[in-house]
Amino acid sequence: MSIRKKYCAGWQVCLRPNGLNSALLQKAKLWPAPRELATRNSRRVIMKRAQTSIAALFASALCLSYPATAQDYPNRPITIIVPFTPGASTDAIARVAAQELSAKIGQTVVVENKPGAGTVLGAVAAKNAKPDGYTLFMATNSFYASALTLKNPGYDPVNDFVPLVALGVAPYVLIAPASVPSKSLKELVGYAKANPGRINYGSLGRGTSQKILAEDVKEATGMDWQEIPYKGGTEGVAAAMAGDIHGYFATVSLAAQHVDQPKLNLVAIAARKRSAYLPAVPTFAEAGYPNIVDETWYALFVSSKTPQSIVDRLRAELAIVAKSPELTVQLKKNSIEPYEGTLQEFERDASKTHEKFAASLKKFGIEPE
C-alpha cells in the first residue's frame, strides 16, 4: 500500500490508512527513527559498493591471468623455444617460421635456443612457461623419445603439449670419418668387427633417434660400438669429421651440407627410398638391412593448458605459414620435405612415434634413469 509523507514543524510524519503515524510508532519502538533509517540506508549503499568493487577486481584478475578470447591475442612478443644449438636445421626452420608468423600476427616472434639432455631442457622450459600462447616449442621426434628415458623428465609429451603444425620430415643418414674404411656400410661393419670395443658413435642422448638407430645397426650387423653424447647435430658432425667418433646419424638436411666434404663419408640412409637431395647415398635396404628405417619430423607445439581459442588461432595462422614460399625455400635449403598430411594425420604419426620409441627402449633394455 502507498505511503504519503508530510513534514510538520520539522517532524517527518508517515500517515497510513489506519491513522497511525511514525511518531507514535517511534515512541513504542516499533518504527525506526529518521537518523536510524539514514544510517541503515548508508550501510546498504556502502556494502553494495564494496560488493561491486570486489567483483570488478576479481574480473580484472581473471582478465590479467588469461586472454578472454583470441581477439585479445597476441599483445606482446611470442617466444619459440628450440631444444637444439643455433645453426642446426631445426633452428633454421624455426627462425623462418618465426619471421612468417610475426608478419601475419603483427607481433615480434623470437627464437630461444635451449639445447641439451636430448631436448629435455628445452621441453621442460616450454612446459613450465605460462600457458598463455606466448611460448611455443619447436620439436622433432626426439621430443617423445627423450621423455621415455628418464624416470622424471619433467614433462609428458602426450599430455603436456598439443601440436600446432607439422612443417617438414626427413630421414637420417649414417655418416663416418673418411679416416677409417667407411665408403660403404659393408666396409664400416668390417672395420668395426676387426676392432671390437674400439669404435663409437655420437648421439644426442639416451633414447634419441641417433641412439635407437645405432642400436638397430648394432643388432642387425653385429658391429659393437659405444655411445658418446653431444648437445647438437652440428657438434656430432664435427666430431665425425675430426675422427673423434666413427659414426653419427645426421638428418638429410645436415648431411647434405657436407656431401662434398673429403673428411666425411655418407654411408647409408635410413629411408625406404633414396633421397632426392642425396641421390648417390644408398638405403640400408640396399645394403641388406631393410628394417633400418627412421625419419624425423619438425613440428611446433604449445602447452595443452593454453586456452582453446588461442590454440585454434595459432593453428590457423601456422597452417598458412607452413605453405608460405619462404618456408618452402628454407625446407628445400635444408633438404627437408614438406609435411603433406593434415594435423590429424600428424597427431596419429606422433602417437606412433611414441609407441615405437617405447618398444625400442624396452627391446634394447634402455631403462629410465
N, C-alpha and C positions, 0 to 999 in steps of 0.2 A: 504494500500500500504506500501511497506517496506521503511525503513529509513536507510540511510548509514551515519555512523559517522566518522568524521576526526578531527584531532587535529592540528591546525596551530598556531604556536607561542603562545601556551598557551591558545588559544581560542578554545572552543568547537563549531564546526560548523555542523549544521544538514542540509544536502543537500537533497532537494526534487526534483522530476522530473520537476517541474515548474521553477527551478532555484533559488527560494527564499531561503535564509538561515536564521538561527536563529538570527544572529547578527542584520540583518535589521529588523526583526520582533520585537526584543527586543527594538530597538530604537523607533519603532512605538507603543510599549507597548502592542503588540498583542501576545507575546510569553514570558513566564516566564524566568527569569534569572536562571542560574545553581544553585545558592545558594538558590533561592526560591523553585526550584524543589526539592532540597535536604531537605529543611525544610518541604515541603508538604509530601514528602515520609516518613520522620521521624514521622510526626504526625500520618500518616496512620498506621505505624508499632506500635506506642505506643497505639493507640486506639484498634488495633486488639489484641494486647497482653492483654490489660485491659479487653476487652470483653471475651477473653478466660479464664482469671483468675476468673472473676466473675462467669462465667458458671461453672467452676470447683468447686468454693466454694459452689455454690448453689447445685450442685450434691452431694458434700460431706455432706452438711447439711441434705439432704434427706436421705442419707445412714445412717447417725447417728440417724435420727428420727425413722426409721423402717428398720428391716432387709428386704432386697430386695426379698429374696427367703427363702424357708425352709432350703436350704443348709447352710445358714448363722446362723441357729438357732439350738440349743442354744449355746451361747458362754460365759454364766455366770450362776450362780445358779438360780434355779426356786423356788418360794415360793408357798405353798398351804395353804391358809387361811382356818382355821376350826372354825366355829362360836360356838363351844362348849368347855367345860372345858376339860383339859387333863384327860385321863383315861376313857372318855366316848367311846362308841362303834364307833361313827363317827370318833373320834380322832385315835383310834386304827387302823381302816381300812385305814384312810388317811396316817398313818405312814408306813404301809406296802406297800401301793400303791406308796408312795414317794420313798421308797427303790428300788422297782422294776423298776420304771420309771428312776431313777438315773442310775441303772445298764445298762439300754438299751440305754440311750442317752449320757452317759459319762459325765454328769454334776451333781453337788450336787442339791438335791431337799430337801428343808427344810419345816417343818410344823410350822405354826404360829397360836396359839390359840387366838381368839378374841371373847369370849363369851359375851352374854348379849343382852337384849332387844329383845328376841325371834329371834335370829340370825341376827337382823338388823345391829348391829355394824360390824359384820364380812362381811356382804353383801355390806355395804357401803364402807368399806375399799377395798374390791375387785373391786368394780365398779369404785372407784376413782383412782385405780392404773393405771399406764401407760399401754395402750392396746397393749402390745408387746409380749404377750405369756409367760411372766416371772412371772405372778401372776395368779394362779388357785384358784378356790373356791370349797370347799367340802361342799355339801348341802344335806339337807333332804327336805321332802315336806313342812316343816315349813317355808322354804325359800319363798315359794309362799304365804302362809297364812299371815305371818308377814307383808308383804308389803301392804296387804289389810286393816290392822287395823290402819294405820297412814295416815293422810292427806298428809304428805310429808315425806315418809320413806327414801328418798334419793337414791332410786334405783327402777327400774322397772324390775321385774323378767322375764318378757316376752321379752322386747325389749333391755335390757342392757346386757343380758347374752345369751350364746348359750351352749347347753350341749355337753360334750366331750365323756362321757361314764357313763353308769349306772352300779354300782358294785354289789348292793345287795338290798334285800327287806325283811321287817319283820313287822309283826303286833304288836299291842300294848297289854299290859297285865295290868289289873287293880290290883294293889297291895294295901294292907291295913295293918295297925298295928295289931298284934295279941292281943294287949291290949284291943281291942274292939271286939264285936261279928262280925266276918268277914270271917268265914270259907267258906261261900258261899255268892253269891250275895243276896240271899233272906235274910240272916242274916244281912248283911250290910244295906240293904234297910230298914229292920225292925228297926234296931238301929237308923238310920237317922230319920225315921218318929216318933220315940219315943223321939227324941231330936231335934226338929225343931230349925233351926238357930244356932245350936251349933257345927256342923261339917263342915269341909272344905276339900279342895283338893289342891294339888300342880300342877302348870303348868309352862310352860316356857314363859308365856306371853300371851297377848291378841291375839287371832287368831291362836294360835299354835294348833297342833293336840290334845294335852292334854286338852286345853281349850274347843275345839269343842266336843271332846268325853265326857268330863264331862257334858257339856250342853245337849248332846244327852241322857246321862244316867239320868240326872235330868228330862228331858222332858218325857222319856219313863217310868221311875219308880215312879216319883213324889217325889223323895228324894230332899231335899233342902240343898245344901251345897255351901260354898263360896270359892272363889279363893284366893290362896296365891302363888305369882310368885317366881320362882327360876331361877338361871342362867343356871343350867345344870341338866341332869338326875341323876347324882350321888348325887347331893345335895337333889333332890326330894326324892330319895330312902332313904337317910339318915334321912330326916325329917319324913318319914313314919315309919321308924324303931324306931325312938325316940318317936313316938306318937304325934309329933307336927302337923301332918296332918292326915286325916282319909282315904285318897285315893290318888293314883298317877298312871298315865298311863305311864308305863315304856315300852320300847321296849322289845321284847322277849330276845334279847341279854343281856340286863341289868337285867331283871327279872331272867333269868336263873342262873346268878351269885349268886342269893340269894335263890335258890329253897330250900335249907336246913336250911335257917335262921329261928330260932324259934321265932324271934320277928316280922316276917312278914307272911302274908297270900297272896298267889297268887289266887285271887278271880275268874277272868274270862278273856278270851282272845277275842279280837275284830277281829276275823277271821271267815272265812266260815267253816273251819275245825280245829281240834286240831293241834297244832304244834308238829312236830316230836321231837323238843327239849324240849317241856313241855307237854308230853302226858297226864299227870294227871290233867291238867288245862282245865276245860270245856269252851266251847264257850258261848258268850252271847245268841246265838240262843238256846242253850241247856237250858238256864235259862229262856227262854221265850221272848227274845228280839232279833229277827233275823236281825233287821235293824242296829244294832250297830256293824259296820264293818269298820275298818280303818287299813291301812298299811302304813308304812313309807319306802321310798326308799333312797338309798345312791348313790349320783352321783357327778361327777366333772363337773364344768362349767368354762367358760372363758369369758372375755369381748366380746361382739358382734362386737366391733370395731377392734378386732385382725385380722391381715392380713389372708386371707383365706388359703394361703399356709401353714401357721403355725398351723391354726386350723386343717387342714387336717393331718398334720404331728402328732400333738398331738392325734388326734382321732385314727390314725393308731397304734401308739405306745401303747396307753392306752387300745385299744381293746385286745392287746396281754397281757398286764398287768392283765386285768380282768380275763383272763383264766389261769393265772400262778398258779402253785401249791402252792406257798407261800401265795397268796391272798386267794385261796380256803381254805387253812388251817385256816387263820385268820377269814374268814367269819364263818366257822364252829365253831371256838373257841368262837365267839360272837353270836352263834345261829342265824345266818343270812343266808337266802337262796340266792344263786347267782341269779342275774337278767338274765333271759333266753332270753328275747326279743332282737330285733335289736335296733339300735339307733333311727331309725324312729318310732318304736313302743313306745320307751321310750318318745320321743317327744310328741306323742299323749297322753300317760299316764300323762305326766307332765301338758299338757294343760287341761286334765280332772280334775287333782288335783286343778288347779287354779279355774276352774269353780265351782267345788264342794265347795271349801272354800268360794268363793264369795256368793254362795247360802246359805251356813250355817250361815255366818255372818249376812246376811240380815234376815234370819229366826229368829235368836236369838237376833236381834236388837243390834248387836255389831257395833257401828258407828266408823268410823275412827276418831282418835284424832289429 
